[in-house]
Amino acid sequence: MKIAMVTSSYYPFVGGFESAIQTLATELNRRGVHTDVLTFNMNKKWEPVCRWEIEKINGVNIIRIPALRSPTLNILKKKIDPLEKFWVHAIPQPSITRVLEDYNIIHFQGEFDLSFPLFSYFVKKPKILHCHGMYQAHVFYKKNILCNCLLRKFQYYICISNELLELLLDLGINKEKISVIPNPINLEEFSAVTEMNDPLAYDESLNFNRNTKKIVYVSRLSSDKLIAIKSTIKAVPKIVEEIPNAQIILVGDGPYFSYVKTLTERINKQLNRKAVIMTGAIKDPIGAGRMAKIMNLADVIIGIARVALEAMACGKPAIIAGSVLGPLGGNFGGIVTKENVTQLKDCNFSGRNSSERTTPDRIAEAVIELLTNDKRRQKIGDFGRRFIEKEHDIQKVADKIEEVYHNTLENYR
């Protein structure tokens, strides 16, 4: 079996979405299921590059497709992209159709860019759509009839949470053609016990203090994450008032890096010490090795979605502080515990299951609760590790994905 895993976004643009793809593709190749990742060839400014490039990362072939920016029209002195309203952000080289014919299954990752599905429409191969963030795309598909029609043309659908399942059903997708399969975590990469002779020596520029209680916050620094980012930074004075040796480590990069840096400098000046550290982007390809080291240094980890899963895999307590409001008007999931994990899981640990909103006070209270009770912190961390082993282990996820592949091929014939 030969799989084309197609995505508009991939390394060097690193986030939870890209990490999940790499984790799955790596495991499938290890099992003997030939899986290539096909993506647009983009430069660092997210501009299409019109040339082919092929590289191998962790044993996975990354095929970068030449692309052109979709054309713009000048109407009344305004530049309008006629394809953008159909979520087509780049035009792949026409030869992409010949390339895709060489695979048994085309596994599209992500529902927020229809460039590849549109321009491979006439490729007669079974196609699977893997949905990661339909709550952001749902309204778009509801309003756009043409894109909704394209959405219905896949042979099968995978979604990562029950929330996304309900949204797909609302868009008219047959329930028999959908599987809920959670995001995969490689438990060997994110271990609850990591042996390091000197865990701080790998990057002295981060200026970690051995004698601090470390709160790690991981996120893309983008507009859709700003509520949680700003709330975490504003929570610092209250946290250090109760826990003087607390230190917050912000991990991530993005278009709002300079803005967030200004906020952290302001807080550090107010507290007259470096209470907040910004690491910038994780430089490793898909970042797991260095990210795991940083998480193993942490006492508490704040984040959503895959960040929460990785934190729990490391045996660390996770605090869910989101930015996107859910149907109950909230985005703050709080500390992941045995009591609330099912509700959090249903919304992919985004906090969208909650009626409470992310605020500096709520973040500070959750952090202080964990850092002032070592026994409870350890108990929650141990539970999180067991939960990931049961629900998100890459071995179990890959088994389910392979089953989907075999069933899709069988039904397509």
C-alpha positions in Angstrom: 0.0 0.0 0.0 1.3 3.5 -0.9 -0.2 6.5 0.8 0.1 10.2 -0.2 -0.4 12.3 2.9 -1.3 15.7 1.5 -1.1 18.9 3.5 -0.9 22.6 2.7 1.2 23.3 5.8 4.3 21.5 7.0 7.8 21.9 8.4 9.5 24.4 8.7 6.2 25.7 9.8 5.9 23.8 13.0 2.9 23.4 15.2 0.6 20.7 16.6 -0.9 20.0 13.2 2.4 19.4 11.5 3.7 17.3 14.4 0.7 15.0 14.3 1.2 14.4 10.6 4.9 13.6 11.0 4.2 11.3 14.0 1.7 9.3 12.0 3.7 9.2 8.7 6.8 8.1 10.5 5.0 5.2 12.3 3.2 4.1 9.1 6.6 3.9 7.2 8.1 2.0 10.1 5.3 -0.6 9.7 6.0 -0.9 6.0 3.1 1.2 4.8 4.9 3.5 2.3 3.8 7.0 3.2 5.0 10.2 1.6 4.1 13.7 2.7 3.2 16.0 -0.1 3.0 19.8 0.6 3.4 23.1 -1.1 6.9 24.4 -1.6 6.7 27.6 0.4 9.4 30.1 1.6 9.7 31.5 5.1 7.2 34.3 4.3 4.6 31.7 3.3 5.0 32.5 -0.4 4.8 29.8 -3.0 8.0 28.7 -4.7 7.8 27.3 -8.3 10.2 24.4 -8.0 10.2 20.7 -6.9 12.1 19.8 -3.7 12.4 16.4 -2.0 13.9 15.7 1.4 13.7 13.0 4.0 12.8 13.8 7.7 12.7 10.9 10.2 12.5 8.4 7.3 9.6 10.2 5.6 9.9 11.5 2.1 8.7 15.1 2.0 7.8 16.1 -1.5 7.4 19.9 -2.0 5.1 20.7 -4.9 5.8 23.8 -7.1 3.0 26.3 -6.6 1.9 29.7 -7.7 0.0 32.3 -5.7 -3.7 32.5 -6.8 -4.3 35.4 -9.2 -5.6 38.7 -7.9 -7.9 41.2 -9.6 -7.8 44.9 -9.3 -11.3 46.1 -8.8 -12.0 49.7 -7.8 -8.3 50.0 -6.7 -8.7 47.0 -4.4 -6.9 43.7 -4.9 -9.3 40.8 -4.7 -8.3 37.1 -4.8 -11.3 35.4 -6.4 -10.1 31.9 -5.2 -9.6 32.9 -1.6 -13.3 32.8 -0.8 -13.1 29.1 -1.8 -10.2 28.6 0.6 -7.7 28.1 -2.3 -4.5 29.9 -1.2 -2.1 28.5 -3.9 -2.2 26.7 -7.2 -0.1 23.6 -7.4 1.7 22.6 -10.6 -0.7 20.6 -12.9 1.7 17.6 -12.8 0.5 17.0 -9.3 -2.3 14.9 -10.8 0.2 12.5 -12.4 2.1 12.3 -9.1 -1.0 11.4 -7.1 -1.9 8.7 -9.6 1.1 6.7 -8.3 -0.6 6.2 -4.8 -3.3 3.8 -3.6 -4.9 6.4 -1.2 -4.8 10.2 -1.0 -5.0 11.2 2.6 -5.7 14.9 2.9 -4.8 16.5 6.2 -6.7 19.6 7.3 -10.0 21.0 6.1 -9.0 24.7 6.1 -7.3 24.8 2.7 -9.0 23.3 -0.4 -6.2 23.9 -2.9 -5.0 20.3 -3.1 -8.5 18.7 -3.0 -9.8 21.1 -5.7 -6.8 20.6 -8.1 -6.8 16.9 -7.7 -10.5 16.5 -8.1 -10.2 14.4 -11.3 -7.6 12.0 -9.8 -9.5 8.6 -9.6 -8.1 7.4 -6.3 -9.9 6.9 -2.9 -9.6 10.1 -0.9 -9.7 10.6 2.9 -10.2 13.9 4.6 -8.6 14.2 8.1 -10.3 17.0 10.0 -8.3 18.8 12.8 -10.2 22.1 13.3 -13.7 21.9 11.8 -15.0 24.2 14.5 -13.2 27.0 12.7 -14.3 25.9 9.3 -17.9 24.9 10.0 -19.6 28.2 9.3 -17.6 28.6 6.1 -18.8 25.3 4.8 -22.4 26.1 5.9 -22.4 29.3 3.8 -20.4 28.2 0.8 -22.4 25.8 -1.3 -19.6 24.9 -3.8 -17.1 24.1 -1.0 -19.7 22.1 0.8 -20.2 20.1 -2.3 -16.5 19.5 -2.6 -16.4 18.5 1.1 -18.9 15.7 0.3 -16.8 14.1 -2.4 -14.3 12.3 -0.2 -14.7 8.6 0.3 -14.0 8.7 4.0 -13.5 11.1 6.9 -11.4 11.0 10.0 -11.9 13.6 12.8 -9.9 13.9 16.0 -12.8 14.6 18.5 -16.5 14.0 19.1 -17.0 17.8 18.6 -15.8 17.6 15.1 -17.9 14.5 14.4 -21.0 16.4 15.3 -20.0 19.3 13.0 -19.4 17.0 10.1 -22.8 15.4 10.6 -24.4 18.9 10.7 -22.8 19.5 7.3 -24.5 16.4 5.9 -21.7 13.8 6.0 -22.9 10.2 6.4 -22.0 9.0 9.9 -21.0 5.6 8.5 -18.2 7.3 6.5 -16.6 8.9 9.6 -14.2 7.6 12.2 -13.2 9.5 15.4 -9.4 8.8 15.8 -7.5 11.0 18.4 -4.2 12.7 17.6 -1.2 10.3 18.0 1.6 10.7 20.5 4.9 8.9 20.3 5.4 7.8 23.9 9.1 7.1 23.3 9.7 10.7 22.4 7.6 12.2 25.2 8.6 10.0 28.1 7.5 10.4 31.7 11.1 9.7 32.7 13.9 11.3 30.7 17.5 10.7 31.6 19.7 13.7 31.1 23.1 14.3 32.7 22.5 18.0 32.7 19.0 18.9 31.3 19.9 22.6 31.3 23.1 22.3 29.3 21.5 21.8 25.9 20.8 25.6 25.5 22.4 27.9 28.0 20.9 30.9 26.1 17.5 30.1 27.6 18.8 31.2 31.1 16.7 28.7 33.0 17.2 28.9 36.7 17.7 25.6 38.5 16.0 26.8 41.6 12.7 28.0 40.1 9.3 26.5 39.8 8.8 26.4 36.0 5.5 27.0 34.2 5.8 26.3 30.5 3.4 27.8 28.1 3.5 26.5 24.5 1.7 28.1 21.5 2.0 29.7 18.1 2.2 33.4 18.7 -0.7 34.3 16.4 -3.9 36.4 16.6 -6.2 33.5 17.3 -4.1 32.6 20.4 -3.8 36.1 21.9 -6.4 35.8 24.6 -4.5 32.9 26.3 -1.1 34.4 25.7 -2.0 37.7 27.2 -3.8 36.1 30.1 -0.8 33.9 30.9 1.5 36.9 31.0 -0.9 39.0 33.0 -1.2 36.1 35.5 2.6 36.3 36.4 2.5 39.0 39.1 -0.2 37.1 41.0 1.7 33.8 40.6 5.0 35.2 41.9 3.3 36.9 44.7 2.3 33.5 46.1 5.3 31.6 44.7 8.3 34.0 44.6 10.6 31.5 42.7 8.1 30.9 39.9 9.4 31.3 36.3 7.2 31.3 33.2 8.7 30.0 29.9 6.9 30.9 26.7 7.7 28.5 23.9 6.8 29.4 20.3 7.1 31.9 17.5 4.7 33.6 15.1 3.6 37.0 13.7 3.0 38.4 17.2 6.4 37.5 18.6 7.5 41.2 18.9 4.2 42.2 20.5 4.4 39.3 23.1 8.1 40.2 23.7 7.0 43.7 24.6 4.5 42.4 27.1 7.0 40.1 28.7 9.6 42.9 29.0 7.0 45.1 30.7 6.2 42.4 33.2 9.8 41.6 33.9 10.5 45.3 34.5 7.5 45.6 36.8 8.8 42.6 38.9 12.4 43.7 38.6 13.6 40.2 37.5 13.4 37.8 34.6 10.2 36.1 35.6 9.2 35.4 32.0 11.5 33.9 29.4 10.7 33.6 25.6 12.5 30.7 23.8 11.3 31.5 20.3 10.6 28.6 17.9 11.8 25.1 18.5 14.5 24.5 15.9 14.5 20.7 15.6 12.7 19.3 12.6 9.1 18.8 14.0 10.7 19.7 17.3 9.9 16.6 19.5 13.3 16.1 21.0 13.9 19.6 22.3 10.3 20.1 23.2 10.3 16.9 25.3 13.4 18.2 27.2 11.7 21.6 27.9 8.5 19.8 29.1 10.5 17.5 31.4 12.0 20.6 33.0 8.5 22.0 33.7 6.5 21.7 36.9 3.3 22.8 35.2 2.4 23.2 31.5 -0.2 25.5 30.0 -1.6 25.0 26.5 -4.3 23.4 24.4 -4.7 20.4 22.1 -1.5 18.6 21.2 0.5 20.6 23.8 -1.7 19.2 26.5 -1.3 15.7 25.2 2.5 16.0 25.1 2.5 17.5 28.6 0.5 14.5 29.9 2.8 12.1 28.1 5.7 13.6 30.0 3.7 13.0 33.3 3.2 16.7 33.8 -0.1 18.4 34.9 -1.7 20.3 32.1 -3.8 23.5 32.3 -6.2 24.0 29.4 -6.3 27.8 28.6 -7.8 28.4 25.1 -8.7 31.5 23.1 -11.5 30.3 20.8 -14.9 30.4 22.4 -17.0 27.2 22.4 -20.8 26.7 22.3 -21.2 27.3 26.0 -19.3 30.6 25.7 -16.1 29.4 27.4 -12.5 28.5 26.5 -10.9 27.7 29.9 -10.8 24.0 30.6 -8.6 24.3 33.7 -6.5 21.5 35.2 -6.9 18.2 33.3 -8.1 15.6 35.9 -9.8 12.3 36.0 -13.1 14.0 36.6 -13.1 16.3 33.6 -10.8 14.5 31.0 -13.8 13.0 29.1 -15.4 16.4 28.5 -12.0 18.0 27.6 -11.2 15.1 25.2 -14.6 15.6 23.4 -13.4 19.1 22.3 -9.7 18.1 21.7 -8.5 19.7 24.9 -9.3 23.2 23.6 -11.4 24.4 26.5 -14.4 24.8 24.2 -16.4 22.4 26.4 -16.3 25.0 29.2 -18.6 27.9 30.2 -15.7 29.7 31.8 -13.4 32.1 29.9 -9.6 32.2 30.0 -8.6 35.1 32.4 -5.3 35.9 34.2 -7.0 35.1 37.6 -8.2 31.7 36.5 -4.7 30.8 35.1 -3.0 32.1 38.3 -5.3 30.1 40.6 -4.8 26.9 38.7 -1.0 27.3 38.7 -0.8 28.2 42.4 -3.1 25.2 43.2 -0.6 22.9 41.5 2.6 24.4 42.7 1.6 24.5 46.3 0.6 20.9 46.5 3.3 18.5 45.3 1.3 15.4 46.1 -1.7 16.5 44.0 0.6 17.7 41.2 2.3 14.3 41.0 -1.1 12.4 41.1 -2.5 14.5 38.2 0.7 14.0 36.2 0.6 10.2 36.7 -3.0 10.1 35.7 -2.2 12.1 32.5 0.5 9.7 31.5 -1.8 6.7 31.9 -4.5 8.4 29.9 -2.2 9.1 27.0 -1.0 5.5 27.0 -4.6 4.3 26.8 -6.1 6.8 24.3 -3.3 8.5 22.2 -0.4 6.0 21.9 0.8 6.1 18.2 0.7 2.3 18.1 -3.1 2.2 18.7 -3.8 5.2 16.5 -1.8 3.7 13.6 -3.8 0.5 14.0 -7.0 2.4 13.5 -5.6 4.4 10.6 -4.5 1.2 8.8 -8.0 -0.3 9.3 -9.5 2.8 7.7 -7.1 2.5 4.7 -8.0 -1.2 4.2 -11.7 -0.6 4.5 -11.6 2.4 2.1 -9.7 0.5 -0.5 -12.1 -2.5 -0.2 -15.2 -0.3 -0.6 -13.7 1.7 -3.4 -13.2 -1.3 -5.7 
